[in-house]
């Protein structure tokens, strides 16, 4: 291993192996962690990261290998032993009770069950001291359910620290966070490492791994594929190590835009008495992608609701295929061939408890293709789902299996397939690759580019700069419900887009001066 | 109007309120304890009936009154054990299991009663709990006779309500109880065993329900008849929601319902020209109205009615 012999690693995993039936999840993995180190465990979904951390934390018993904390071996399969040795885990799905206060969430299980009185005052002091030390400010008496996701994650971290964790494991900590929350989290994690805690975070995002970690261990197919210092590697190398071959996101080829299929002018959308979108202007053309870039929470949700037929504009004009419309209607959109990829694929994109084929046909269930006189044609639906699974490379399920069992990337491919199979005239894609690993991102991008090439007008709403630069022909920034004028992709670079996202639309060298910035 | 005021100003009304409230307090606290741990217990109606029967039968056969209460509590805990085994260990539907227990326990009560007591034209009776005047306090004008001349089980129910409020909000056990009902996975991850907590809460809660039933035969009346619980169990289930799963408010809710009930009884005698069924409806209608107002802000335990299985998310 790389650590020098004079220092005992605080954590040492040696030769860990774990099989689930025929699948080898972990194959002879050895990793060590030094005091004050921030280690990233990088790998695609299914590389064995979460299994490894579950073994470390005692949720799983390994088939072979040892876990040592400060040189002392931990018994397998005993979460309590891991907690007592100072290992804390922050799960991707928080283990918190929304109806209880922050303090109550943290205190549960920390006192003898039959004490006559809870030591609330002492617990509050301890919690506040920890929060102060690491800059994890949070109100101990707030009801947890009233906190934002980022604050809830802070509580989850505080809970581990309250139990005197010195080694902290975070499982995909940024999966649920906005970019700003993620940046804040990593500055907290670096501060914790500086103060002598040792941390491992699991991720499949190259950017954050490069930005935050001291050292990176890449897992692939259950094995350690490589180990690199963050200062001695780069994103391209890591991507290749992670996937096993060179991954290149597909390139956008120039196309000639066709006719305008959708046009919005001075459109305002309100909900809950607040103007979510303010007098926005944009248009979509065949064979062209419009990218809407912005920090999440600036009106993207309202924009995608509007375009999905779930919200009505208060004022302004819309033209769909040249015809003025006052509102978009869900059924009309489906009938007109408008594909939608919703932001939250688990809640709006697919119904987890239903079969894959049911999800594949759900929005077109009333069409004669899939039902006759109110009776669903199951075989036609299953055949359609089988085609999508085949053509869009959806792995991990048959038409009859439950959609919940698909990984995020495969669920997204199913949703893409459902929408793209019958070549839509317009495709609305909201955060289409959020939470996906690099291989799945490349696949989704390829599909979107292919649809564009075949003449689909694409509206891409994303907060991923690389994604927007890679896919969009024209880019508008969304800030506080307003849209900037479009710039051509050739003029876009991360620095300029960053300025646009911050609301600085004045310094733009020709922001409004593009040749095609106004509707024809 | 003055008739209304006369009723409210009578000490007899307030004494009746406490008497009527007592079985509701026991039952509501029992249901609340169970639900706080995450398990709905619709066996309450049957468990109260069984408690009323078995407590009475014990006293009828020579046991003293407190032994009767204890026997009722133990029988309740036993039904609680059955409910816990079905809903917690086997993860069966809490609705179906609870209703099954109600049907079974009600029928079993009548069966045992019939086996033990021969059919008679006048039902056999026992000597029930006698009112205890709290020294000093019972001599206070108005308040004395209204509040401090109750039987011991009534005072006990109020003490239990206060005790439960303390346990739920001020002790590690109470926090473990709430966490088990809100997120058993989190409880488990923090070293609390939600399965044991749920067993304990269901059994203790069922014991309280049965004591509420026994109050009917050993204090409010002195004999047992099979229909005597008369839907009080279901009222308790509604009162838990009304109380937003808080013991203090459960006490208040039970007293409020009892007030409506005692009030309508007296109103019947004053307003003789209105059909008495109208008055009988009153407490229920007012309860639904109160429920509609109060329960909108209720915070339901998040894991209520969700079976917990280890290692599954």
Interface residues (C-beta under 8 A of the other chain):
Chain A: X59 X79 X80 X83 X93 X95 X96 X97 X98 X99 X100 X104 X105 X107 X108 X109 X110 X111 X112 X113 X114 X115 X116 X117 X118 X159
Chain B: X170 X171 X172 X173 X174 X175 X176 X178 X179 X182 X183 X185 X186 X187 X189 X190 X191 X192 X299 X301 X302 X311 X313
